[in-house]
Amino acid sequence: MAADSTAMSTQLLVDALGRDAQFHMIEAPSSGAAVLQVAKREKPQVVVLSAKVGESNAGGFELVRELRALSPSPRVIVLLDTSDRTAVIEAFRAGAQGVFCRTEPFRLLAKCIQCVNAGQVWASSSQLQFVLEALAKPTLANFTRNGESLLSAREMDVVRCVAEGLSNREIAQRLTLTEHTIKNYLFRIFDKLGVSSRVEVVLYALGSSAPHPPTVLSVSGTARPVAVPAKPGAASVPIRKTAT
């Protein structure tokens, strides 16, 4: 199944790939809900999906996650306009088994589909290097409680960026969102995790469990509260919530 960013480009993609007799092509509309509907009905083995399909800038990556949650789950190849580091990592993080850049020769797309259908991963050496560098970064904790995920997929993306030390502006640029949206995500993350600062989010992300709420002591001679960790070795952090 193929779904590009526009109906015309999808039709061109389907026609081009359909010339190869080994492929039975299914044309999907260029909207997230429609792609899922067609995938549920037709049950394709492989989905070639533009990163720009969907109702938001990051819609294609969210759609990859939803496609991978189907049963049976199709193997997904994400079409990228350029081999952007962030887009490549985001595609594989979402569950794609291949990324194909439009700057590559089109004839290689058929080989990409064959490899992914055979259970292999398709990526260029530079794209693979992006993924390896991302894997070398600290592993985040499993954000679950009683078997249920505490955070949404997008909230987890924000946490990863915070753990890398990115500012709100840098996170917004990486996830193609606004700074205001990032602040809203952070406040929701604070509430869900029961923390009150970015430092505590990082401690939670790098540890195996949530940090205990710090105890605030009233210190004589100063109007400033002092945060004392309730657990040995925990960092002292302020109580006031801030998403900046």
C-alpha positions as CSV (number, residue, x, y, z in Angstrom):
1,M,0.0,0.0,0.0
2,A,1.3,3.5,-0.8
3,A,0.2,6.9,0.6
4,D,2.1,10.0,-0.4
5,S,1.5,13.6,0.8
6,T,-1.0,14.4,-2.0
7,A,-3.5,12.4,-4.0
8,M,-1.6,13.1,-7.3
9,S,1.8,12.0,-5.9
10,T,0.2,8.9,-4.4
11,Q,-1.3,7.9,-7.8
12,L,2.1,8.5,-9.5
13,L,3.9,6.4,-6.9
14,V,1.4,3.6,-7.2
15,D,1.5,3.6,-11.0
16,A,5.3,3.6,-11.0
17,L,5.6,0.7,-8.5
18,G,2.7,-1.1,-10.2
19,R,4.8,-1.6,-13.3
20,D,6.8,-4.2,-11.3
21,A,4.8,-7.4,-11.7
22,Q,5.9,-8.7,-8.3
23,F,3.9,-5.9,-6.5
24,H,0.1,-5.8,-6.0
25,M,-0.4,-2.1,-5.3
26,I,-3.1,-0.5,-3.2
27,E,-3.6,3.2,-3.4
28,A,-4.5,4.9,-0.1
29,P,-5.9,8.5,0.4
30,S,-3.6,11.1,1.8
31,S,-5.1,11.4,5.2
32,G,-4.3,9.6,8.4
33,A,-7.7,8.2,9.2
34,A,-8.2,7.0,5.6
35,V,-4.8,5.3,5.5
36,L,-5.7,3.4,8.7
37,Q,-9.1,2.4,7.4
38,V,-7.7,1.1,4.1
39,A,-4.9,-0.8,6.0
40,K,-7.4,-2.4,8.3
41,R,-9.5,-3.5,5.3
42,E,-6.8,-4.6,2.9
43,K,-4.2,-5.9,5.4
44,P,-1.1,-5.0,3.2
45,Q,2.2,-6.6,3.9
46,V,4.2,-3.4,3.3
47,V,3.1,0.2,3.6
48,V,5.1,2.9,1.8
49,L,4.2,6.1,3.6
50,S,5.2,9.7,3.3
51,A,6.4,11.4,6.5
52,K,4.1,14.2,5.6
53,V,0.8,12.2,5.5
54,G,-1.5,13.2,8.3
55,E,-3.1,16.2,9.9
56,S,0.0,17.7,11.5
57,N,3.7,18.2,10.7
58,A,4.5,15.0,12.6
59,G,1.4,13.2,11.4
60,G,3.3,10.6,9.3
61,F,5.3,9.4,12.3
62,E,2.2,9.1,14.5
63,L,0.6,7.2,11.7
64,V,3.5,4.7,11.6
65,R,2.9,4.0,15.3
66,E,-0.8,3.4,14.6
67,L,-0.1,1.1,11.6
68,R,2.3,-0.9,13.7
69,A,-0.4,-1.4,16.3
70,L,-2.7,-3.1,13.8
71,S,-3.1,-6.8,13.7
72,P,-1.6,-8.1,11.5
73,S,1.0,-5.4,11.6
74,P,2.3,-4.2,8.2
75,R,6.0,-3.4,7.7
76,V,6.3,0.3,7.1
77,I,8.7,2.2,4.9
78,V,8.8,6.0,5.5
79,L,9.4,8.3,2.5
80,L,11.6,11.3,3.4
81,D,12.3,14.4,1.3
82,T,15.8,14.6,2.7
83,S,17.9,12.4,5.0
84,D,17.4,14.7,7.9
85,R,18.9,13.2,11.1
86,T,15.8,14.0,13.3
87,A,13.4,12.6,10.7
88,V,15.4,9.4,10.3
89,I,15.6,8.7,14.0
90,E,11.9,9.6,14.5
91,A,10.9,7.2,11.7
92,F,12.7,4.2,13.2
93,R,11.6,5.2,16.7
94,A,8.0,5.2,15.5
95,G,8.4,1.6,14.3
96,A,9.4,1.9,10.6
97,Q,11.5,-0.9,9.2
98,G,12.9,1.2,6.4
99,V,13.4,4.8,5.4
100,F,13.8,5.8,1.8
101,C,14.9,9.3,0.7
102,R,13.5,10.8,-2.5
103,T,17.0,11.9,-3.5
104,E,17.9,8.2,-4.0
105,P,17.4,6.6,-7.4
106,F,13.8,5.5,-7.7
107,R,14.8,2.0,-8.9
108,L,16.1,1.3,-5.4
109,L,12.7,1.7,-3.9
110,A,11.6,-1.7,-5.3
111,K,14.7,-3.3,-3.7
112,C,13.9,-1.5,-0.4
113,I,10.4,-2.9,-0.5
114,Q,11.7,-6.4,-1.2
115,C,14.2,-6.2,1.7
116,V,11.6,-4.9,4.2
117,N,9.1,-7.5,3.2
118,A,11.7,-10.1,3.8
119,G,12.1,-8.8,7.4
120,Q,15.3,-6.8,6.8
121,V,15.9,-3.2,7.7
122,W,16.6,-0.7,4.9
123,A,18.7,2.4,5.6
124,S,21.8,4.0,4.1
125,S,25.1,4.0,5.9
126,S,24.6,7.7,7.0
127,Q,21.1,7.0,8.2
128,L,22.2,4.0,10.1
129,Q,24.9,6.1,11.8
130,F,22.2,8.5,13.0
131,V,20.3,5.6,14.6
132,L,23.5,4.1,16.2
133,E,24.4,7.5,17.7
134,A,20.9,7.8,19.1
135,L,21.1,4.3,20.6
136,A,24.4,5.3,22.3
137,K,22.6,7.9,24.4
138,P,21.3,7.0,27.9
139,T,18.4,4.6,28.0
140,L,15.2,6.0,29.4
141,A,13.2,4.3,32.1
142,N,10.0,2.4,31.3
143,F,7.2,4.9,31.9
144,T,4.6,2.4,33.1
145,R,2.5,2.0,36.2
146,N,0.4,-1.1,36.9
147,G,1.1,-2.3,33.3
148,E,-0.2,1.0,31.7
149,S,1.8,3.6,30.0
150,L,2.0,6.9,31.9
151,L,2.9,9.0,28.9
152,S,1.7,9.3,25.3
153,A,4.1,8.7,22.4
154,R,4.5,12.4,21.8
155,E,5.1,13.1,25.5
156,M,7.8,10.5,25.5
157,D,9.4,12.3,22.6
158,V,9.5,15.5,24.7
159,V,11.0,13.6,27.6
160,R,13.8,12.3,25.4
161,C,14.6,15.8,24.2
162,V,14.6,17.1,27.8
163,A,17.0,14.3,28.8
164,E,19.3,15.4,26.0
165,G,19.4,18.9,27.5
166,L,17.5,20.6,24.7
167,S,15.7,23.9,25.4
168,N,12.0,24.4,24.6
169,R,12.9,26.1,21.4
170,E,15.2,23.3,20.3
171,I,12.6,20.7,21.2
172,A,9.9,22.6,19.2
173,Q,12.3,22.7,16.2
174,R,13.1,19.0,16.4
175,L,9.5,17.9,16.8
176,T,8.1,20.6,14.4
177,L,5.8,22.0,17.0
178,T,5.5,25.5,18.7
179,E,7.2,26.4,21.9
180,H,3.7,27.0,23.5
181,T,2.8,23.4,22.6
182,I,6.0,22.1,24.2
183,K,5.3,24.0,27.4
184,N,1.8,22.4,27.5
185,Y,3.3,19.0,27.0
186,L,5.8,19.6,29.8
187,F,3.1,20.6,32.3
188,R,1.1,17.5,31.4
189,I,4.2,15.4,31.9
190,F,4.9,17.1,35.3
191,D,1.3,16.2,36.4
192,K,1.4,12.6,35.2
193,L,4.8,11.9,36.7
194,G,4.1,13.8,39.9
195,V,7.2,16.0,39.5
196,S,7.7,19.7,39.5
197,S,10.8,20.5,37.3
198,R,12.8,19.5,34.3
199,V,15.5,18.2,36.6
200,E,13.1,15.7,38.2
201,V,11.8,14.6,34.7
202,V,15.4,13.8,33.8
203,L,15.9,11.9,37.1
204,Y,12.7,9.9,36.4
205,A,13.8,9.2,32.8
206,L,17.2,8.0,33.8
207,G,16.1,6.0,36.9
208,S,14.0,3.0,37.4
209,S,11.3,4.7,39.3
210,A,9.9,8.1,40.0
211,P,11.8,10.4,42.4
212,H,10.1,10.9,45.7
213,P,8.6,14.4,46.2
214,P,11.2,16.6,48.0
215,T,10.5,17.8,51.5
216,V,10.5,21.6,51.9
217,L,12.0,22.9,55.1
218,S,11.5,26.4,56.5
219,V,15.0,27.8,57.0
220,S,15.4,30.6,59.6
221,G,16.7,33.8,58.3
222,T,15.7,33.3,54.6
223,A,12.5,33.5,52.8
224,R,13.7,31.1,50.2
225,P,12.5,27.4,50.5
226,V,15.1,24.7,50.5
227,A,14.3,21.4,48.8
228,V,15.8,18.5,50.6
229,P,15.8,15.1,48.8
230,A,13.7,12.4,50.6
231,K,16.0,9.7,49.2
232,P,19.8,9.6,49.6
233,G,21.6,10.5,46.4
234,A,18.7,12.3,44.9
235,A,19.3,15.8,43.5
236,S,17.9,18.9,45.3
237,V,15.4,20.6,43.1
238,P,13.0,23.5,43.5
239,I,9.3,22.8,44.2
240,R,7.9,25.5,41.9
241,K,6.7,24.0,38.6
242,T,8.4,25.5,35.5
243,A,8.3,24.3,32.0
244,T,10.9,26.8,30.8
